[in-house]
């Protein structure tokens, strides 16, 4: 189990680094890399650019999926620990405010009780 966790963590780290690289890869940098690949790789500049753009698109998609899975995993861990997420807390806070408001309405519509002496 520990070996599986280690390999999953390494994969997650590599994908995160690829995602950072993909985000940092601006259009100007793609053009520059495409020129370098075309010079060294024996392919046309357009082919190299297409390969780089496809890789960036794939990396960004992978990064999004990894982030979503990491969030789901954290949510499961929080649930097992009995912790609530910020969204769950906010929802409960809203429900409490609604109940307090309803209670004030009910208390305000009831006729006042008068004690005669």
C-alpha angles and dihedrals in degrees: 000000000000090000090053091050090050094051091045090050092049090049090049091050092049092049091047090052090048089051092051089049092049093051091047091051101097126188091260091052091049089053091050093047091046089056091049093048092047091052096045104027102051094239132115121268091245092052091049091048091050091050091050094047091050090050092049091049091049092047092050090050091048091049091052092050092047091050091050092049092047090052091050091049092050091048090054091049091049090050092050090050091048093245124141126224123236090254091053091048092049090049092052091046090053092048090051091050090050092051091048090051092050091048091052089050092051092047091047095051097048113097112252115257112239123200114207121206 
